[in-house]
């Protein structure tokens, strides 16, 4: 691809001029970020989907991708705490469940915010697919702890030790 061809191209993944078989994010004027292998056209995902799952130079998309893992960790933590499989010396079981719910809700909310910011920036910086996935995971796995905490709050903490 010549420089004249790149002048007419908007932001997006383009073949890396320095490495055959790789591509880099082109921001409309210059290549940025690190190179990635070109997607395999015969993979389970189309090349466009594979590219959208890369955060590219979109910092919020990279953080939202990390948020996916933390949201899953928060979900597992609340499951373990509420099932009674985990106990901490000196911490009441109810308090442990509330802490786990608060952690899961906070991580999911932060992931949702980062995902929304990443989606806003995706047309310029890429990462739309990973941001959409992060938003879905944060809503699906984060809704339960938020609703439980709201219900407990509305009930005035009924049944909680004082």
Backbone torsions as a table, in degrees:
resi	resn	phi	psi	omega
1	UNK	NA	128.7	-177.3
2	UNK	-85.8	166.6	178.0
3	UNK	-61.4	-33.7	178.4
4	UNK	-65.0	-37.6	178.0
5	UNK	-65.6	-39.2	-178.8
6	UNK	-69.5	-29.8	179.4
7	UNK	-62.5	-28.3	-178.2
8	UNK	-91.5	-0.5	-175.3
9	UNK	-102.0	137.1	175.5
10	UNK	-83.6	-173.1	179.6
11	UNK	-59.4	142.3	177.8
12	UNK	161.9	176.4	178.6
13	UNK	-78.8	126.2	-179.3
14	UNK	-130.2	156.4	176.7
15	UNK	-57.3	134.8	179.9
16	UNK	-71.9	122.5	-178.6
17	UNK	-69.1	-15.4	-177.5
18	UNK	-97.1	-18.1	-176.3
19	UNK	-139.9	116.1	177.5
20	UNK	-66.5	140.6	179.0
21	UNK	84.0	1.6	179.3
22	UNK	-121.3	161.6	174.7
23	UNK	-138.8	156.0	179.3
24	UNK	-133.8	161.8	178.1
25	UNK	-72.8	127.6	175.9
26	UNK	-107.5	117.5	-174.2
27	UNK	-85.4	7.0	-178.6
28	UNK	108.4	-19.8	177.7
29	UNK	-131.9	-30.0	-177.3
30	UNK	-152.3	161.1	175.2
31	UNK	-81.1	137.6	179.1
32	UNK	-132.5	164.7	175.2
33	UNK	72.1	-173.0	-177.9
34	UNK	-93.7	158.0	-178.9
35	UNK	-79.6	147.2	175.8
36	UNK	-126.0	150.2	174.1
37	UNK	-60.9	144.9	175.2
38	UNK	-63.5	141.0	-179.6
39	UNK	-62.6	144.6	177.0
40	UNK	-73.8	121.9	-177.8
41	UNK	-65.9	-13.9	-178.5
42	UNK	-107.0	17.1	179.4
43	UNK	-81.1	176.4	-179.5
44	UNK	-64.1	-30.5	178.6
45	UNK	-102.8	145.3	174.5
46	UNK	-67.0	158.1	177.7
47	UNK	-55.8	-36.3	179.8
48	UNK	-64.8	-41.3	178.7
49	UNK	-67.6	-43.6	178.8
50	UNK	-58.6	-41.8	179.0
51	UNK	-66.5	-38.0	-177.5
52	UNK	-69.8	-21.0	178.0
53	UNK	-81.4	-7.6	174.3
54	UNK	-87.5	133.5	179.3
55	UNK	-72.0	-21.7	-177.8
56	UNK	58.4	-145.9	-179.8
57	UNK	-81.2	6.7	-178.6
58	UNK	-78.9	99.3	-176.5
59	UNK	-60.4	-39.4	179.2
60	UNK	-64.3	-34.5	177.2
61	UNK	-68.2	-38.2	176.5
62	UNK	-63.8	-42.7	178.9
63	UNK	-68.3	-36.5	177.2
64	UNK	-65.3	-35.6	177.1
65	UNK	-62.6	-42.3	175.1
66	UNK	-64.2	-36.8	178.7
67	UNK	-61.3	-30.5	176.2
68	UNK	-59.0	-48.7	-179.4
69	UNK	-64.0	-41.6	-179.7
70	UNK	-69.4	-34.4	177.3
71	UNK	-65.7	-41.9	176.5
72	UNK	-64.1	-41.5	176.8
73	UNK	-60.7	-43.4	177.8
74	UNK	-62.3	-40.3	178.8
75	UNK	-63.7	-45.8	179.1
76	UNK	-64.7	-39.6	178.8
77	UNK	-60.7	-44.6	179.4
78	UNK	-66.9	-35.8	177.6
79	UNK	-64.3	-44.5	-179.8
80	UNK	-65.5	-42.1	-179.2
81	UNK	-67.0	-42.4	-176.9
82	UNK	-75.0	-22.3	179.0
83	UNK	-83.4	-10.6	-179.9
84	UNK	82.6	6.8	-180.0
85	UNK	-74.2	-18.4	-179.3
86	UNK	-122.5	135.2	173.8
87	UNK	-138.5	151.3	179.7
88	UNK	-122.9	129.4	-179.8
89	UNK	-58.5	133.5	176.9
90	UNK	82.4	-1.3	178.9
91	UNK	-117.1	124.3	178.0
92	UNK	-60.2	143.5	-179.6
93	UNK	-57.8	-40.6	179.5
94	UNK	-64.3	-42.6	178.4
95	UNK	-63.6	-37.7	178.4
96	UNK	-64.2	-41.6	177.7
97	UNK	-63.5	-44.1	179.4
98	UNK	-63.2	-40.4	177.0
99	UNK	-63.5	-42.7	179.4
100	UNK	-64.7	-41.3	177.3
101	UNK	-63.3	-43.3	-179.9
102	UNK	-64.2	-41.5	177.8
103	UNK	-62.4	-48.4	-178.9
104	UNK	-61.6	-42.4	-179.2
105	UNK	-66.9	-43.0	-178.3
106	UNK	-64.9	-44.3	179.9
107	UNK	-65.2	-42.0	179.7
108	UNK	-65.4	-40.8	179.4
109	UNK	-64.8	-43.6	178.4
110	UNK	-63.3	-40.9	178.0
111	UNK	-62.6	-41.0	178.7
112	UNK	-63.2	-42.1	178.9
113	UNK	-63.1	-46.8	179.2
114	UNK	-62.6	-39.8	179.4
115	UNK	-64.6	-41.6	178.4
116	UNK	-64.8	-41.3	176.5
117	UNK	-63.8	-41.1	179.3
118	UNK	-64.3	-40.2	177.9
119	UNK	-63.7	-36.5	177.6
120	UNK	-64.3	-36.0	-177.6
121	UNK	-91.5	-9.1	-174.8
122	UNK	-57.8	-38.7	179.9
123	UNK	-59.2	-31.5	179.4
124	UNK	-91.7	-31.8	-169.0
125	UNK	-119.9	-4.9	-179.4
126	UNK	82.2	-177.6	177.3
127	UNK	88.5	18.7	-177.1
128	UNK	-62.4	-42.4	-177.6
129	UNK	-65.3	-46.0	-178.4
130	UNK	-68.8	-34.4	177.4
131	UNK	-67.6	-40.3	178.1
132	UNK	-64.4	-42.5	177.4
133	UNK	-61.8	-44.6	179.7
134	UNK	-62.1	-40.1	178.9
135	UNK	-64.8	-43.5	178.4
136	UNK	-62.2	-46.0	179.9
137	UNK	-63.3	-42.4	-178.2
138	UNK	-66.3	-36.2	178.9
139	UNK	-71.7	-47.4	-175.9
140	UNK	-66.9	-47.8	-176.9
141	UNK	-86.9	-17.3	-178.6
142	UNK	-95.0	-15.3	-177.5
143	UNK	-68.0	-41.2	-177.5
144	UNK	-61.4	-51.1	-179.6
145	UNK	-65.6	-34.1	178.3
146	UNK	-64.4	-47.6	-179.6
147	UNK	-63.7	-38.8	177.8
148	UNK	-64.8	-42.3	178.5
149	UNK	-65.5	-39.6	176.8
150	UNK	-63.9	-44.2	179.4
151	UNK	-62.1	-42.2	178.7
152	UNK	-64.5	-42.0	178.7
153	UNK	-64.5	-42.5	179.5
154	UNK	-66.4	-31.1	179.0
155	UNK	-80.6	1.1	179.6
156	UNK	72.5	25.2	179.9
157	UNK	71.4	25.5	-178.3
158	UNK	-52.3	130.9	176.9
159	UNK	87.8	-3.9	179.4
160	UNK	-90.4	143.4	178.4
161	UNK	-67.0	145.8	179.7
162	UNK	-109.6	NA	NA
